[in-house]
Amino acid sequence: MKDIFDECYLGDLKLKSRIVRTGTWETETEDGGFLTPAVFERYKKMASSGVGAIVSEIFALDHKDRFFPYSTSLNYKGFIKDYKMITGIAHEYDVPILGQLAFFYYDDGENQKVEANEITPEGIRKLQAEVIMAAKKFLFAGFDGIQINMGNNFYLARFMNPYFNQREDKYGGNTENRVRISSEIIKVIKSTMDMHVSCRINPWDVRKGGITADESIAIARELEKAGADSIQLTARTISQIYDKGEKHPFLVYVDDLIDAVDIPVILGGSLREMAKINDVLNNSKVELVSMSKPFVAQADFLADWKENGEGVAICQSCNNCYSKKTSTCFKYVE
Ligand SMILES: Cc1cc2nc3c(=O)[nH]c(=O)nc-3n(C[C@H](O)[C@H](O)[C@H](O)COP(=O)(O)O)c2cc1C
């Protein structure tokens, strides 16, 4: 029997539980450009309460490439100072922590919003070099690894999607070619830095001519071949599809993915009850699950679950915390 509080591994990283606090923007900087005490407090609560691993909030390469105005970039003034402290808090409680990178736009020097079909080979080299430098920056700030968000509708997700990418060179065409921009990045990071590389990908794309579930599995295999250490699932129309049904929508696909790769796969989205999560763990091949909003509503809820042997997150999946300046739960303000 699997249980959410089993010790387990995410690649080489040892985890105290099967729960990953997944990417959640929470940038609350004071006027001087440094994180507020509330963010440090939140990390302390998460790390001390039994979470297996933490994925940071999303960082863009550059401020203007951010997904939405309240998220941040690696160039914010306090990054190294703040995140040496944040990673220090996680490590004090033996919790591995990954820095998440995702950019929605990319500026190749000529075009601030260059898309997959337009970017030149030199632009691709520039982009790859910047992602590799971002990994180095995460490592310097004390992170155990990087999670590159190639899911949702972020730049690298669009690049690997045939709906957007009709290139005729080696970065377009078949799956291997559309994933090549990311595979080459992973190869360099893995051969030059001692860090976990996690890839967040979509299980499919609802657009006509977009990625199918079969192709998503082929993408995961390409990423694994390049050296990726783990895969996390996400989806573009995330909350709408997660929050509707009783059964997790990715369950129809996740076992096939897990069979196809030899690296850990993290399943997430709308998981709220310990019993239901254990049910997923014991009725599928899933070993690791992720949660985001439950930690927004109550950062240390896992301590209660562990003590009581059961529990339901107070988060109601209302999504009111989404796209707000401080990712605050307005129902249960701490
Ligand atoms: C306030 C908020 C902030 C989020 N920030 C990020 C982020 O920084 N990076 C990311 O990949 N996803 C982000 N997401 C999506 C979550 O990681 C997650 O995939 C989604 O909320 C579904 O999981 P949940 O039901 O456990 O919350 C965010 C979601 C919310 C509600």
The ligand as an ORCA input file, in Angstrom:
! r2SCAN-3c Opt
* xyz 0 1
  C      -2.169     31.584     -7.124
  C      -1.607     30.619     -8.131
  C      -0.335     30.763     -8.580
  C       0.214     29.856     -9.513
  N       1.498     30.011     -9.917
  C       2.062     29.116    -10.741
  C       3.432     29.194    -11.044
  O       4.157     30.071    -10.569
  N       3.919     28.265    -11.892
  C       3.147     27.261    -12.415
  O       3.664     26.437    -13.185
  N       1.844     27.145    -12.111
  C       1.295     28.034    -11.270
  N      -0.011     27.876    -10.892
  C      -0.738     26.644    -11.282
  C      -0.515     25.596    -10.179
  O       0.834     25.183    -10.129
  C      -1.359     24.333    -10.364
  O      -0.990     23.671    -11.524
  C      -2.867     24.611    -10.397
  O      -3.229     25.563     -9.431
  C      -3.662     23.317    -10.171
  O      -3.256     22.682     -8.981
  P      -4.042     22.845     -7.577
  O      -5.458     22.429     -7.826
  O      -3.319     21.930     -6.628
  O      -3.970     24.265     -7.168
  C      -0.569     28.776     -9.988
  C      -1.882     28.636     -9.533
  C      -2.392     29.530     -8.616
  C      -3.804     29.331     -8.139
*
